[in-house]
Amino acid sequence: MIIRSFFLFNTLLLAFLVGGCGRDNPDKSMDFSAVDTGIYRTIDSLNEVAFRIKKNDVMRALDVVYKASYLAELYRYDKGMASSLLTEAGIYHQNGYHKRALTLYYKSLDISTKIKDSLHIAKANQQIGNALMESGDYPEAERLYTIAVKYYSILGLDEDLVNMWNSLGLVKMASGRIDSARSYFNEAREASSRLGYTYGTKKSNHNLGLLNTKMGKLATARDFFLASLAVDIKTKDAYGIALNRNQLARLAIAGGDYDGAVDLFKSALRAAGSISAAHLQIESLKGLCDIYRKRSDLTELVAYQDMLIDMQDDLAEREKFYSMNFLEILKEKEQERFVFQKKIVNAQQRVTYSNVVLGVVSAGLFTLILLTILWYKNYRRARSYSKELMDKNDVIQKHVLALNQLNSAITEQNERLEESNRMKDKLLSIVSHDLRTPLSNTKGILDLVEGNYLSPAELSQLLKDLDAQYVKSLTLLDNLLFWIKGQMSGSPLESKVIDLKPLIDSLCHELEISAAKKDIALINDIHAELSISGDREMIKVVFRNLLTNALKFTEKGYVRIYATVEEGITVHVEDSGIGMSEEVLQKVLSRSYFTTKGTHKESGTGFGLLICKDLIEKHGASLSVKSEVGLGAVFSVRFGTK
């Protein structure tokens, strides 16, 4: 009777200490007879609420899922912990923290596998597959999707099976296995029709439209997109309507139906605007700009370009605000988690202390009843408690050390985020000034031309200036786009064979007016048979920047491009310009922002060489520079063997 009372008191004390530590404690009188049912149901309900609200209310979702995980850990409810980890990972995933999300997905999968929870095994494999699909790891994504299909089949979850077939079809299509992709999409389409699963029907039709577009079967692709659009119109899914109409507009352009494409893009723009789907709006605006550019309709082109710039600026500002806000929420929730864990440790210390006291009392009672024998037993018990206390103190010290390490990691992360924000502020400044100003100047020149205010000589000079301004704006835009692309995780390198001489010829043609203005000869001495492997647009950005810099710092003379072949191909950009001192050369080779004026006071953004270095490293290449003051400079890009 005494021993039973001892353990009952310990259990009640632990519940009181931990329950009293929480900020929200709706039921302070715990019913231990209902732990296996009531508490587990509460944890499951909290996880369901967090999953339902995670897209619209991140702060509340994190708060709810943390409470669920605390309870699951406290009551050792592994199924609830696996569900909490899946939901928390989903929150990080939707906010761009893919590595952290993957870590949590794998933890959930490990727990689910240990307890043989088929549903959460399937869900974890599906979510990990989605993350790997986004990062371009198609073989591993396919393997995990196949595992999820097996478990969903065992569980008889037909709609989830349809979703997995669509996902497997997308993996096959991305990997270039067209026939296999078509088979999965058709299977998903037939099953959705049989089940009356509306979402699966419209998704499989849309995917078949993408597949046939990729195959060049535009008429068949149009039929599938129209079928998907019909479902979206019926269900009033504005996002799906905008998505399908953008695809149909692209098909119309391919078929030469520009009027039809304009109508489709405009209707897609309205649908996307009704739900503030900024990315779809930008896609529609880009399509309209492409059409009006081909038609040479400058009035409509300028109007839609202004709308596109405003939309992109607004989206960038919103994403920046949302990112900063999410980090603040994350920091606050992490602090709450640390506080709660610390309180649990304190509660465990108090319980341990109480156990020792109760042990001593019990030892005294047994001593009075059983004399020497019971005294000896209680002495052994006291020694056991003492060892347990020491072990727990060791655990506490480890927890304290871990908390300190986590605090240091958070501090370092905050510093990196502040640096990133400063870089983004610089980027926004460049977009608002160096990109919008040339567009405004271009509009002014077009107004002068349209009003016939210029003489032929003035018009010729302005057109030359406009061409130079175009090259500068194009270079800046490419630099900004590739800088942004470089900050996004999971963007793959589209490597192809690139013939160097035609590529350099096209860049020399772009820059010939700028070179002629400074009486500089552009010389392409690259042999016609030389080629490298890489992303054509990235390589183009690299050499456009190097050629532009060479022209910028050359007063009169030449800029020569040639290649040497020795353990790979090295492309050299040599100029007869003003050269660089050792101090300037060190700044150029560093990875920090740096810019100076050219020989004709040409300004720069400071991002050109920074972008070059990133893109060169992505190709496994290297950049070296040789220069002396007054003797020009040679920038060399060394590529490995193909």
C-alpha positions in Angstrom: 0.0 0.0 0.0 2.9 2.4 0.9 4.7 1.6 -2.4 1.6 2.2 -4.5 0.9 5.5 -2.8 4.6 6.5 -3.4 4.3 6.1 -7.2 0.9 7.7 -7.4 2.2 10.8 -5.6 5.2 11.0 -8.0 2.9 10.8 -11.0 0.6 13.5 -9.7 3.6 15.8 -8.8 5.1 15.5 -12.3 1.7 16.3 -13.9 1.3 19.3 -11.6 4.8 20.7 -12.2 4.7 20.3 -16.0 1.1 21.3 -16.4 1.6 24.4 -14.2 4.6 25.5 -16.2 2.7 26.0 -19.4 1.3 29.4 -20.4 -2.1 27.9 -21.4 -3.4 25.1 -19.1 -7.1 24.5 -19.8 -7.4 21.5 -17.5 -5.2 21.6 -14.4 -6.9 18.6 -12.8 -5.5 15.7 -14.9 -7.6 12.6 -15.4 -5.0 9.8 -15.7 -7.6 7.2 -16.4 -8.3 9.0 -19.8 -4.6 9.5 -20.9 -4.7 6.8 -23.6 -7.9 8.2 -25.1 -8.5 11.9 -24.1 -4.9 13.1 -24.4 -4.3 11.3 -27.7 -7.5 12.7 -29.2 -6.4 16.1 -28.1 -3.0 15.8 -29.7 -4.6 14.5 -32.9 -7.1 17.4 -33.0 -4.3 19.9 -32.5 -2.4 18.4 -35.4 -5.5 18.6 -37.6 -6.0 22.3 -36.7 -2.4 23.2 -37.4 -2.5 21.4 -40.8 -5.7 23.2 -41.8 -4.5 26.7 -40.9 -0.8 26.5 -41.9 -1.3 28.3 -45.2 -3.3 31.2 -43.9 -2.0 31.7 -40.3 1.6 30.6 -39.9 2.0 32.0 -36.3 -1.1 30.3 -35.0 -0.2 27.1 -36.9 3.3 27.0 -35.3 1.8 27.7 -31.9 -0.7 24.8 -32.2 1.8 22.3 -33.7 4.3 23.1 -30.9 1.7 22.4 -28.3 0.8 19.1 -30.0 4.5 18.1 -30.1 5.0 19.0 -26.4 2.1 16.8 -25.4 3.1 14.0 -27.7 6.7 14.0 -26.2 5.4 14.3 -22.7 3.0 11.3 -23.1 5.3 9.4 -25.4 2.6 9.4 -28.2 4.8 8.5 -31.2 2.0 8.6 -33.8 1.1 12.2 -32.6 4.8 13.2 -32.7 5.1 11.9 -36.3 2.0 13.9 -37.3 3.3 17.0 -35.6 6.7 16.7 -37.4 5.0 16.4 -40.8 2.9 19.5 -40.2 5.9 21.5 -38.8 8.0 20.4 -41.8 5.2 21.5 -44.2 5.2 25.0 -42.6 9.0 25.3 -43.2 8.6 23.9 -46.7 6.0 26.4 -47.8 8.2 29.3 -46.5 11.3 28.2 -48.4 13.3 26.5 -45.6 13.7 23.2 -47.6 16.7 21.7 -45.7 15.1 22.2 -42.3 11.8 20.8 -43.7 13.6 17.7 -45.1 15.2 17.0 -41.7 11.7 17.0 -40.0 10.2 14.9 -42.8 12.9 12.3 -42.2 12.4 12.3 -38.5 8.7 11.7 -39.0 9.4 8.9 -41.4 11.8 7.3 -38.9 9.2 7.4 -36.0 6.4 6.1 -38.3 8.6 3.3 -39.5 9.4 2.2 -35.9 5.8 2.1 -34.9 4.7 0.7 -38.3 2.2 3.5 -38.9 1.4 2.9 -42.6 -0.5 6.2 -43.2 2.2 8.4 -41.9 4.9 6.4 -43.6 3.0 7.0 -46.9 2.6 10.8 -46.1 6.2 11.2 -45.1 7.5 9.5 -48.3 5.1 11.6 -50.4 6.3 14.9 -48.8 10.0 14.0 -49.0 9.4 13.1 -52.7 7.8 16.5 -53.3 10.8 18.3 -51.8 13.3 16.2 -53.8 11.2 16.7 -57.0 11.5 20.5 -56.5 15.3 20.2 -56.1 15.7 18.1 -59.2 16.5 14.7 -57.6 14.1 12.8 -59.8 15.4 9.2 -59.2 15.1 9.5 -55.4 11.7 11.3 -55.7 10.4 8.5 -57.9 11.6 5.8 -55.4 9.8 7.5 -52.5 6.6 8.1 -54.6 6.6 4.4 -55.4 6.8 3.5 -51.7 3.9 5.9 -50.9 1.8 4.2 -53.7 2.4 0.8 -52.1 1.1 2.0 -48.7 -1.8 4.0 -50.1 -2.9 0.9 -52.0 -2.7 -1.2 -48.8 -4.8 1.4 -47.0 -7.3 1.7 -49.8 -7.0 5.5 -50.1 -7.9 5.8 -53.8 -7.8 9.6 -54.0 -4.3 9.7 -52.5 -3.3 7.0 -55.1 -4.6 9.3 -57.9 -2.5 12.2 -56.5 0.6 9.9 -56.4 0.1 8.7 -60.0 0.0 12.4 -61.1 3.2 13.0 -59.2 4.9 10.0 -60.7 3.8 11.2 -64.1 5.5 14.6 -63.5 8.7 12.8 -62.4 8.7 10.7 -65.6 8.0 13.7 -67.7 10.8 15.7 -66.1 13.2 12.8 -66.7 12.2 12.6 -70.4 10.3 9.3 -70.1 7.3 10.4 -72.1 5.5 7.1 -72.6 5.7 6.2 -68.9 4.5 9.7 -68.0 1.5 9.4 -70.3 0.6 6.0 -68.8 0.5 7.4 -65.2 -1.5 10.5 -66.2 -4.0 8.4 -68.1 -4.3 6.0 -65.1 -4.9 9.0 -62.8 -7.5 10.4 -65.2 -9.4 7.2 -65.5 -9.4 6.5 -61.8 -10.6 10.1 -61.0 -13.5 9.7 -63.5 -14.5 6.4 -61.9 -14.2 7.8 -58.3 -15.8 11.2 -59.2 -12.7 12.9 -57.9 -12.9 16.3 -59.4 -9.4 17.6 -58.4 -7.7 14.4 -59.8 -9.6 14.8 -63.1 -8.6 18.4 -63.7 -5.0 17.8 -62.5 -4.5 14.8 -64.8 -6.0 16.7 -67.8 -3.7 19.7 -67.1 -0.6 17.3 -66.8 -1.6 15.6 -70.1 -1.8 19.1 -71.7 1.8 19.8 -70.5 3.0 16.5 -71.8 1.5 16.9 -75.3 2.9 20.5 -75.4 6.3 19.1 -74.7 5.8 16.5 -77.5 4.7 19.2 -79.9 1.1 17.9 -80.2 -0.4 21.3 -79.8 -4.0 20.5 -80.8 -4.2 17.5 -78.4 -2.6 19.6 -75.6 -5.3 22.3 -76.2 -8.1 19.7 -75.8 -6.7 18.6 -72.4 -6.2 22.1 -71.2 -9.7 23.0 -72.2 -11.0 19.9 -70.3 -9.1 20.9 -67.2 -10.4 24.5 -67.6 -14.0 23.3 -67.8 -13.6 21.6 -64.3 -12.0 24.8 -62.9 -14.8 27.0 -64.2 -17.4 24.5 -62.8 -15.7 24.5 -59.3 -14.9 28.3 -59.5 -11.2 27.6 -59.0 -9.7 31.0 -60.0 -6.1 29.7 -59.7 -6.8 26.8 -62.0 -8.6 29.0 -64.5 -5.6 31.4 -64.6 -3.1 28.5 -64.9 -4.9 26.8 -67.8 -5.7 30.0 -69.7 -2.0 31.0 -69.6 -1.2 27.6 -71.1 -3.9 28.0 -73.8 -2.6 31.4 -74.6 0.9 30.0 -75.2 -0.5 27.4 -77.5 -2.4 30.2 -79.4 0.8 32.1 -79.9 2.5 28.9 -81.2 -0.4 28.6 -83.7 -0.2 32.3 -84.8 -3.5 33.3 -83.2 -2.3 36.4 -81.4 -5.8 37.9 -80.9 -6.9 34.7 -79.2 -3.8 34.7 -77.1 -4.4 38.3 -76.0 -7.9 37.5 -74.9 -6.7 34.4 -73.0 -3.9 36.2 -71.2 -6.2 39.1 -70.2 -8.9 36.7 -68.8 -6.1 34.7 -67.0 -4.8 38.1 -65.6 -8.3 38.9 -64.2 -8.7 35.4 -62.7 -5.3 35.6 -61.0 -6.0 39.1 -59.8 -9.2 38.0 -58.1 -7.1 35.8 -55.7 -3.9 37.9 -55.7 -1.9 35.1 -57.4 1.0 37.4 -58.2 3.1 34.8 -60.0 0.3 33.9 -62.4 -0.4 37.6 -63.0 3.3 38.2 -63.9 3.2 35.2 -66.3 0.1 36.7 -68.0 1.7 40.2 -68.2 4.9 38.7 -69.7 2.9 36.9 -72.3 1.0 40.2 -73.3 4.3 42.1 -73.5 5.8 39.4 -75.8 2.8 39.7 -78.2 2.8 43.5 -78.3 6.5 43.4 -78.8 6.1 41.1 -81.8 3.3 43.4 -83.1 5.4 46.5 -82.5 2.5 48.0 -80.7 4.5 50.3 -78.5 1.6 51.9 -76.7 0.2 48.6 -75.4 3.7 47.3 -74.8 4.7 50.3 -72.6 1.5 50.1 -70.7 1.8 46.4 -69.9 5.5 46.7 -69.2 4.7 49.3 -66.6 2.1 47.0 -65.0 4.7 44.1 -65.1 7.3 46.2 -63.4 4.9 47.5 -60.7 3.7 43.9 -60.1 7.2 42.6 -59.8 8.2 45.4 -57.4 5.1 44.8 -55.3 5.7 41.0 -55.2 9.3 41.5 -54.2 8.3 43.9 -51.4 5.6 41.5 -50.1 8.0 38.5 -50.2 10.6 40.5 -48.3 8.1 41.6 -45.7 6.6 38.1 -45.4 10.1 36.6 -45.1 11.1 39.0 -42.3 7.8 38.5 -40.5 8.2 34.7 -40.7 11.7 34.9 -39.2 10.4 36.9 -36.3 7.6 34.4 -35.7 10.1 31.5 -35.9 12.4 33.2 -33.5 9.6 33.8 -31.0 8.3 30.2 -31.2 11.8 28.8 -30.8 12.2 30.9 -27.7 8.9 29.6 -26.4 10.0 26.1 -27.1 13.3 26.6 -25.2 11.4 28.1 -22.2 9.0 25.2 -22.1 11.9 22.6 -22.3 13.7 24.4 -19.6 10.6 24.3 -17.4 10.2 20.5 -18.0 13.8 20.0 -16.9 13.2 22.1 -13.8 10.0 20.1 -13.1 12.0 16.8 -13.5 14.6 18.1 -11.0 11.9 18.9 -8.5 10.3 15.5 -9.0 13.8 13.9 -8.5 14.2 15.8 -5.3 10.8 14.8 -4.1 11.6 11.1 -4.9 14.7 11.4 -2.7 12.7 12.9 0.2 10.0 10.3 -0.1 12.6 7.6 -0.3 14.1 8.7 3.0 10.6 8.8 4.6 9.9 5.4 3.3 13.2 4.1 4.5 12.4 5.4 8.0 9.0 3.7 8.0 10.5 0.4 6.9 13.2 0.7 9.5 10.6 1.0 12.2 8.7 -2.0 10.9 11.4 -4.4 9.7 14.3 -3.1 11.7 17.8 -4.0 10.3 16.6 -5.9 7.1 14.3 -3.1 5.9 16.9 -0.5 6.9 19.5 -2.2 4.7 17.0 -2.4 1.8 16.2 1.3 2.1 19.9 2.1 2.2 20.4 0.3 -1.1 17.4 2.2 -2.5 18.8 5.6 -1.3 22.1 4.8 -3.2 20.1 3.9 -6.3 18.2 7.3 -6.1 21.5 9.1 -5.6 22.9 7.5 -8.8 19.7 8.4 -10.7 20.0 12.0 -9.5 23.6 12.2 -10.7 22.6 10.8 -14.1 19.8 13.3 -14.5 22.1 16.1 -13.5 24.4 15.0 -16.3 21.5 15.1 -18.7 20.6 18.6 -17.5 24.1 19.8 -18.1 24.0 18.3 -21.6 20.7 20.1 -22.3 22.2 23.4 -21.1 25.1 23.0 -23.4 22.8 22.2 -26.3 20.7 25.3 -25.6 23.8 27.4 -25.7 24.8 25.9 -29.0 21.3 26.6 -30.4 21.5 30.2 -29.2 24.8 30.7 -31.0 23.4 29.1 -34.2 20.4 31.5 -34.0 22.7 34.5 -33.6 24.8 33.5 -36.6 21.6 32.9 -38.6 20.4 36.4 -37.7 23.6 37.9 -38.9 23.4 36.1 -42.2 19.8 37.3 -42.6 20.8 40.9 -41.9 23.6 40.7 -44.6 21.1 39.2 -47.0 18.6 42.0 -46.3 21.3 44.6 -47.0 22.1 42.9 -50.3 18.3 42.8 -51.2 18.0 46.5 -50.3 20.8 47.3 -52.7 19.1 45.1 -55.4 15.8 47.0 -55.0 17.7 50.3 -55.2 19.3 49.2 -58.5 15.9 48.0 -59.9 14.2 51.3 -59.0 16.9 53.5 -60.4 19.3 51.9 -62.9 16.6 49.8 -64.6 13.6 52.2 -64.5 15.6 55.2 -65.6 16.7 53.8 -69.0 13.1 52.8 -69.6 11.9 56.3 -68.9 14.6 57.7 -71.2 13.6 55.3 -73.9 10.0 56.5 -73.6 11.2 60.1 -74.0 13.2 59.3 -77.1 10.2 57.5 -78.6 8.0 60.6 -78.0 10.6 62.8 -79.8 10.7 60.4 -82.8 6.9 60.1 -82.9 6.5 63.9 -82.9 9.1 64.4 -85.7 11.1 66.8 -83.5 14.5 65.5 -84.6 16.7 66.0 -87.6 18.1 62.9 -89.4 21.5 63.5 -87.7 20.0 63.9 -84.3 17.8 60.8 -84.8 20.8 58.7 -85.9 22.8 59.8 -82.8 19.8 59.1 -80.5 19.3 55.7 -82.0 23.0 54.9 -81.3 22.6 56.1 -77.7 19.4 54.1 -77.4 21.2 50.9 -78.6 24.0 51.4 -76.1 21.4 52.1 -73.4 19.6 48.9 -74.4 22.8 46.8 -74.1 23.5 48.3 -70.7 19.9 47.6 -69.5 19.9 44.1 -70.9 23.2 43.4 -69.1 21.8 44.8 -65.9 18.6 42.8 -66.2 20.4 39.6 -67.0 22.7 40.2 -64.0 19.8 40.8 -61.7 17.8 37.8 -62.9 20.7 35.4 -62.5 21.6 36.9 -59.1 18.0 36.2 -58.0 18.1 32.8 -59.5 21.4 32.1 -57.7 19.7 32.8 -54.3 17.0 30.3 -55.0 17.7 26.8 -53.8 17.2 23.9 -56.1 17.6 25.7 -59.5 19.3 23.1 -61.9 22.1 23.8 -64.3 20.8 23.2 -67.9 24.1 22.0 -69.4 24.4 21.8 -73.2 27.2 21.9 -75.7 28.0 25.6 -76.6 30.0 26.6 -79.7 32.1 29.5 -78.4 32.8 31.5 -81.6 29.1 32.1 -82.6 28.3 33.0 -79.0 31.1 35.6 -78.8 30.2 36.8 -82.3 26.7 37.6 -81.0 28.0 39.5 -78.0 30.4 41.5 -80.2 27.5 42.4 -82.4 25.5 43.7 -79.3 28.4 45.8 -78.2 29.8 47.1 -81.5 28.1 50.5 -81.2 29.5 51.0 -77.7 32.9 50.0 -79.0 32.7 52.3 -82.1 31.9 55.3 -79.9 35.2 54.8 -78.1 37.1 53.8 -81.3 37.8 50.3 -79.9 38.3 47.3 -82.1 36.4 44.1 -81.0 38.5 41.1 -82.1 37.1 37.5 -81.9 40.1 35.2 -82.4 38.4 32.0 -81.0 38.7 29.0 -83.4 35.4 27.8 -84.9 35.8 24.2 -83.6 36.0 25.1 -79.9 33.1 24.3 -77.6 32.3 23.9 -73.9 29.5 22.3 -71.9 27.3 24.6 -69.8 24.1 26.7 -69.6 24.2 28.9 -72.7 22.4 31.9 -71.0 24.7 31.8 -68.0 27.8 31.7 -70.1 26.5 34.5 -72.2 26.0 36.7 -69.1 29.6 35.9 -68.0 31.2 37.0 -71.2 28.9 40.0 -71.8 30.0 41.3 -68.4 33.7 40.7 -69.1 33.4 42.4 -72.6 31.4 45.3 -71.1 34.0 45.9 -68.4 36.9 45.7 -71.0 35.1 48.4 -73.1 34.4 50.5 -70.0 38.0 50.8 -69.0 39.5 51.1 -72.5 39.9 54.6 -73.9 41.0 53.7 -77.4 42.6 50.6 -78.8 41.3 47.0 -78.9 39.5 44.3 -76.9 40.5 40.8 -78.0 38.9 37.5 -77.2 40.9 34.3 -77.7 41.2 30.8 -76.3 43.9 28.4 -75.3 43.6 24.7 -75.0 45.7 23.0 -72.2 44.0 20.6 -69.8 40.7 22.2 -70.7 39.7 25.4 -72.5 40.7 28.8 -71.2 38.9 31.8 -72.7 40.8 35.1 -72.4 39.3 38.7 -72.7 42.3 41.0 -73.2 42.1 44.8 -73.5 44.5 47.7 -74.1 42.8 49.8 -71.4 44.0 51.7 -68.3 44.8 48.5 -66.3 44.5 48.1 -62.5 46.7 48.7 -59.5 47.3 45.8 -57.1 44.9 47.3 -54.6 42.1 47.6 -57.2 42.9 44.1 -58.4 42.4 42.6 -54.9 39.0 44.3 -54.6 38.0 42.9 -58.0 38.9 39.4 -57.0 37.1 39.6 -53.7 33.4 38.6 -53.4 32.3 42.0 -52.1 30.3 44.7 -53.9 32.8 47.1 -55.8 32.4 49.5 -58.7 34.3 52.4 -60.3 33.7 54.9 -63.2 34.9 54.0 -66.7 37.2 56.1 -69.0 34.1 58.1 -70.2 32.7 58.3 -66.7 30.5 55.2 -67.3 28.8 54.1 -64.1 28.2 50.5 -63.1 26.1 48.5 -60.6 28.9 46.6 -58.9 27.1 43.3 -59.4 28.6 42.3 -62.8 31.7 40.5 -61.6 30.0 39.2 -58.5 27.4 37.5 -60.8 30.3 36.3 -63.1 32.1 34.6 -60.2 29.0 32.8 -59.0 28.0 31.6 -62.5 31.6 30.5 -63.3 31.8 28.5 -60.1 28.4 26.8 -60.9 30.1 25.5 -64.1 33.1 24.2 -62.1 35.3 26.8 -63.8 37.6 29.4 -62.4 38.4 33.1 -63.0 41.8 34.7 -63.0 43.0 38.3 -63.7 46.3 39.8 -64.8 46.7 43.5 -65.0 49.2 46.4 -64.6 48.4 50.1 -64.5 48.5 51.5 -68.1 49.1 48.1 -69.7 45.5 46.8 -69.9 44.0 43.7 -68.3 43.4 40.0 -69.2 40.4 38.2 -67.6 40.7 34.4 -68.1 37.9 31.8 -67.6 39.2 28.3 -67.4 36.8 25.4 -68.1 37.5 21.8 -67.4 37.5 19.1 -70.1 34.0 18.1 -71.5 
